Amino acid sequence: MSLRARGMEGIAVKTKETDQNTTSNAPRRGLRHALRRFKRSERGSMVIFGLMIMILMLVAGGIAVDTMRYEANRTKLQNTLDRAVLAAASLDQDLDPTLVVTDYFAKAGLQGYTLDVDVEQDTVGSYRKVTAEASIDVNSLFLHMVGIDSINAPATGTAEERVLNVEISLVLDISGSMGNWSPTGGKSKMQLMKDAATEFVNTVLVDEQKDLVSVSVIPYNGKVNAGTLVANHFNFTNEHNFSNCINFSEAMFSTTTIDPLSPLPRMGHFNKDSTSGSMTNPWCPTNEYGAIIPWSNNKTTINAAINGLNADGWTAIDVGMKWASILIDPSTQANLSAMAVAAPASVDPIFAGPPVAYNDRDTIKVVILMTDGSNTNQYDLKNEFKSGLSNVWIYERSGRAPQFSYYIPENNRYRDPWDNTNYSTPIGGSAARQMSYVELWSRYNVRWVADNIYPTRNGASSPYNWKNRIRNAVAQHGGQTVGDRRLAAICSETKAQANRNLVIFSIAFEAPPSGEAALRDCASTPSHYYDVNGFEINEVFAAIAQTIGQLRLTQ
C-alpha cells in the first residue's frame, strides 16, 4: 500500500471516530443551545406584559365601578338631605322639621340609611336652623375581593332661615307742590303718596313680626319738625322751647353720627313774611303737626300721622335725609333707650337696643327717600338775632297798646318810632323793659317789627339803617345749590357705612330733572332709584316692601 493510501486511510479512521463522538454529544449540545436561544429570545414578552396590564385594568375597573356606585349613592343622599333641610328650615311651613326631613328621604326611595336631625328655633317664628347627618352603606361588587365588603357614604347639611330685624327711615315730601294734581294719578300727589305710604307700613308691620321692625317717619318741607318727643331725648340748644326744628351746619352733613355732648342747633322761632302784628304761622311749627315719629312699630299711629299730612312750604330734601341717617345710626342708641325706658315709655321697650351697629348680621337698615321736587329755600334767623337781648324796649300799660323805642348804640340814644325823635331814655322811662330777641319774635312777626318799630316815618330815614338790618334778620341758609351739595354729602356718608345690611331707596315722584338727578345719586345703586308718575308710586312702595321682605329672609 502506498504512502498516500495509508494516509487517506488514517484520515478516514479519524473522521469516523469524530463522527461517532459528535453523534453521542448532540443531544446535550442541542439542549444547551435551545436554552441559550430561549434566554436570548424576545418573542412572547408582549403577551406576558399584556396579561399583566389586563389584570391591572380589571382591578382598576372594579375599583372604578364600586367608586361610581359609591358616588352615585352619596350624591343622591346629599341632594336629598339638602332639599330636606331647606324645606324643613322654611319659616313658611308649620310642620315638625324632623318629620319633613324624614318624609323627604322616604319620598326619595332611599333605604338602609341612618339619619339624625337637630332643630333650633325661636318661639316667635323668626328663626329656624335645621342640621341633619345621614349615611348609607354601599355594598361593593369587586372590592370585596380585597376584603372591602361595603363603603359608608356620609352626607351632612345645615339650613338656616331667619327674619332679620329691620330699621326703616321713611322720608316723605310734604312741600307745597305735593298738593298739585297728578295728571296720570287722578288725585293730588299728596293723596297718592299717603295711599302708597300707608300700604307700605301695613305690609312691613305684619302683626306676627312687628317686634322685629321699627319705622321712623320723617316728613319734611323747608324744614323738619323734630317734635317734642325727639326734642326731649336729644340735646337741642336752649335759646327757646317754642318749636323743635334743627338748622344743621354744613359740617353736620358730612357725618351720620351725632355727638351727645354737642347740642344740635335749634332753629329760631319766627315768621319772616307776615305783616300782621301778632306772631302767626311760625316757620317751625309749635305743635306736633308733621313731627318725626321715631322708631315705632304701631301702624295705627304711623298711618294716622301720615294721613294727617298736608302740602305746604319749600323743599329741604337734605334735611329730611339728614334726620333719616341720624335715626338709623348707632350713635343714637342712648336716645332710643331713654325713650324706651321712660315712664310711660315713648317707644316700644323692645327697641331699647337699636339702632344697632351697621355690621350687625341680624339687622338691615333701610332709607326710603322720596320727593316731587328739588331742594329750594331754607331760612333761619341770623345768629345775632336768635338769642340774647334785643335793642327794643317795650312800655306796657293796662288797657293800652304797648309803646316801643329802640336803642341806637351808635349815638347812645333811644328812638321813638312814632315821632322820629331820639331820647336819652326809652319811652316809659323806668317802667319800660328791654325785650329779648326770643320774646320779640315770639310776639311779633319780623316784617312787622321792621316796618313798625324801625320805620322810616314821614320820609325820615332809619338811623344807621336799623330797619334794613331787622328786615334782613332772617337769612336764607339753603337753596338748590347748597341743598344738593349737602344732600350729596349725607347720602355719600350714609352709603359709606353700607354693606349688605344698609340700603337707600329713592323715589322721584313727578320730579323735575334736578330733583331726579339728586335722588338718583343718593340711591344705593341705579336699581334702587325709581322715577315714577301717578299710580306708579303705589307699585314702587309695594315693590320696595317686597324687596325688604326678601332682604330680611336669609338662608
Steps between C-alpha positions, in 0.01 A plus 500: 500500500633820407575781736214710361256216552604450858463872565153508362410193702615676816293802421195287443546322828531827685196644334299197598601537858411871496157428357437244766591750773290771342202273478519406865529870621227649278208481748687686767618764260146547364353552846763750592452678174124511544536641848740761375263593221203515740699723725587736217158491332249794540210328339185481728605776743209727392257224575619487857496877529152509351377246750635708783337818366170322452505383860572855620222640282254252637595600853477873418172451321358321801611781727350756260168318489480486878613862524234617254234306684620656825499853355156454342354390830682772692381770255141383520523493879654850515253652254207351687636625830562852361144528368361359822675741737418802280132406503504424871669832585245706310307731731200472268433138592344404835584127509750337731837557327620149592195344335557711190855370463393141559223532245740627236719191547199271474378670183849467347482122535814476711540192715748372754611848605560650842370851570544747784318838501560794735268805507555844654221761486352787697145531627390794282566343163789722398782244508545132422817296445486136389812280498493142372755222468433184296700202375441187294713185443572424133579128443806443279498281189876467456670642806377211710772298325752709695304484823278813461140387512335845510575873499321746730368810315441797737304822444458807719307822454381807687232747397423813695221745435448810704301817469742784560421803710431807289558867578317720248516877449209612283561854368188664353475826305215725624602816314243722327541339157379168643153655502503517119276272298666196342384478137555123486394423857162668510574636849730750662855379533461531876207260505677253273802510731285447808329198344831345398678574830222360721480183293878468533472531880225236510722264300819530702329509840321165496377415848695177550833669427442863593743476793778447247428816300532865601382779271603863541293745295665831405265743323676805358440818306739794546589354840433198720290527814685270739207513743490505878585132545827525306586838652455363852746216440756673279733782593359820341631848565280689746442846348126430526256212532222619270588262214736218414664539161876465451717713273784258428833655416677409177748281685220292655408364157838330478421251776214272598587512869404750765706598800282486812719766659455744211150653491318501169444863392132579550341711227368841606134557574378758247277595210688685232229610256177593676429871539245448778592599851450184701723203436322249277599192303861467622757357261542193721167366634438531871270197505549136407381535142741321267723403792747214469365165613810325634550123515138388503335165426147632550349512154184670628702791639722520194214489249300759691798736490555440127134555418509827696772653281432796269693668221667830588835676493836475331713187452802391708580147384843523661353561847258209463784269400715629785236401755457163326870426545491608865214266585680190367842592634634308803601828664133553594468177701495691829227732371280211397564310819395805701171511308446127552556501878317825571187480712277478312717367216500721192596213271458126533751370760590224252704767319725589794804355316487654147622664292753219485844507341509516122667159479246324722422177311147480637383845388453688176463876481284663234451862396214589264540857373230652278438841350299664226735794469854618562673682782373855540524778757567447869498779757601577854573799717854625487689405814519860623119520502433151635572546871595758757353847553368702211527880479120532524345637817132453574275711720182311589200646679175336586230557241729680258713393206867460585745769400840424357834665471828358383847572618753630249844405631671715238378819671389367839141610446152344510294552189126560514370344178187714498654843503849420368648656812801378695490502881746432774266246660255249353133588466341428838823567687558259786168332429630381163692177467740359246366210294703191414509395138319179590213697655496753216468239225258288701260796531546682171581407143839606370360702210261685732780582744713642220217707359342621826770518765781603264304711250602773261202705605403807295806454282746496787779247462557225750814593692797289408277290273341310789180433308686308229705320760183366658334420169806291422508334840381185327754357255476235236742225599405250233393490138531254215879521468567484874225244559623270224855522631391412853270222375785349300724515808259327739401241239865424429581471870201273562592275209858488630364316804315259275565134454240244414300622801429859394296608199386843379196505272411831335178597323469798266124554479425714196811697597696747283834392347700659782306304761531180300877542475537566873298193597665278241838584652371430850369148432720204593515389135319603180260209557398655833386824332144540370362768268121475530179671394147474632394162631849363439592625845274230649677234297843627602422508873358147467812386314724650768300327773540170313874559456537570871322172571745318276797674661374401844486132408840329512591138435 
